[in-house]
Amino acid sequence: MTATVTTPAGRRGSRGLSKKAVLPWLFLAPGLLLALVFKFLPMGKGIWLSFFKVRPFLGDKWVGLDNYTRVLSDHRFQDAIGHTLVLGVGISLGAILVGFVLALLLEGQARSLRIVRTAVFLPVVTATAVVGELWRLMYYPTSDGLVNSALGFLGIGPVPFLDNPHTALWSTMVMGIWMAAPYNMVIILAGLAGVDRSLYEAAAMDGVSLWQRLRHITLPAIRPALGIVLTLAAIRGLRVFTEVYVLTGGGPAGSTDVWMTRAYTLGFTRNDIGGASAASVVLLCVTLLLTVTVNYFRKRGDVR
């Protein structure tokens, strides 16, 4: 008697579970389809083309690893690796530091702070091409430029920020920090919201300095948020492209050429699709390796 009662209930339960399991995938299906068509299939096609000499209308010719060998042995790509590392590390560390300071300054529930946080976050939601053009105007190499006008009051300048091989990379780095810092600020603000305020009150009563409070209370509490910021910064640092392309195009004299601009030039200027695909695959592998490494050390730190 008991078996005849429980069996239909069990079947109804299994049907209910199956519907609950399928329903989220139905909502995810449009996004997954778009990602498949516009991201993963082109990615697979790029990996496939990296082993060929692409010849439109003549048929692709299999060359194996020759594209990879040619890219990795090219001195321009080797120089671009150094520029990418300098620019990526500088933007990542600078944006984390500035984002942390902004988060400390703009933490709170006051309505005025919400307005200021929204204004500070605007560079993140503004198109990079628009931001780049604005910074080009600010870096205008004559005394009429905004930055050079400010330096003129100090008796400095005018400085050719983007036309000098010694300053172009650092000028691009400043713009990258300005764009990435507000994004890091939002993530760090989320981490600061979970800090126990009673710890600050107890530390203030004990006469603990501001630096000691930051070191022993704030930084340990927001370690997960900092781990996320560091992971995203590492990925963005290696894939930097638009900032360089809009500001300098890789110049002057290749002083700001990064890995992505070299791949772009190889593919769309020289029509070497196979070589550009190989360069992109190498960047993908390095990015994956760096992401896994950062996550590994972040998890080790969380366990400790």
Buried (B, 14 or more C-beta within 10 A) or exposed (E): EEEEEEEEEEEEEEEEEEEEEEEEEEEEEEEEEEEEEEEEEEEEEBBEBBBBBBEEEEEBEEBEEBBBEBBBEBEBBEBBBEBBBBBBBBBBBBBBEBBBEBBBEBBEEEEEEEEBBEEBBEBBEEEBEEBBEBBBEBBBBEEEBEBBBEBBEEEEBBBBBBBBEEBBBBBBBBBBBBBBBBBBBBBBBBBBEEBEEEBBEEBEEEEBEEEEBEEEBBEEBBBBBBBBBBBBBBBBBBBBBBBBBBBBBBBBEBBBBBBBBBBBBBBEEEEBBBBBBBBBBBBBEBBEEBBEEBBEEBEEEEEE
